[in-house]
């Protein structure tokens, strides 16, 4: 979750930097490229997280069963 927050913060920050550089007629290509790349990276992270969640579901079921068995005894 922290990485998602950091990426959102970086997106906002680089968007501001790109706008300021654009309004000052300075070179804003780097900030613009980073601003456009961050949402793509966020989508990739989202789908990787979904894949990890799906792969770990069986282990979570096993841990839940173990916890319930331990609590009953």
N, C-alpha and C positions, 0 to 999 in steps of 0.2 A: 504494500500500500504506500509505503514511503517513496518508492521509486515512481509510482504514478503521480504522487503529489509533486515530487521534484521535477518531473517532466512537464507537468502543467505550469509550474512556476517558471521553468526555463522557457517554455513556449511564450508565456506572457512577457517575460523579460526580453527575449530576442525579438518579439513583435514590436515592443516599444523601441528597442535599439534600431530596428529596421526603419520604423516610421520616422524617428528623429534624424537618422542619417539621410533618408529620402528627402525630408523637408529641408535639410541643410544642404541639399545637392551634393552630398558626399557619396562615396562608394558604399552601397548597402547590400551588395550581392551576397556576401558571406552570411550576414544576419538573415537575409531572406531565404537562403538555401537551408540554413539551420531551422528557421521557423517552419518551412514547408516539410522538412524531414522529420521533425519531432512527432507530428500526428501519425505519420506512417510507422515510426518506431513504436508508438503507443499501441496501434492496432496489432502489430506483430507481437508485442508483449502480452496483449490481451488474449490473443489466440494461443500463445504458448502457455499462459496461465490456465486456460481452459483445458488444454491437453494434459497438463500436469495434474489438474484436479481430477480429470477422468481416470488417469493412470493410477492415482493414489486412492481412488474410491474403495477398492477392494481392501486395502490395508486399513482404511478408516473403519470399515465394517468389522474387520477382525479385531481391531482395538476396542471398538464399542462392545463387541461380544465379550471380550476378555474383561473389560471394566464391569459389565453387568454381572458376569459370573463371579468376579471378585467381590463385588458389593453384596451379592446374595449370600456369600459364605462368611 
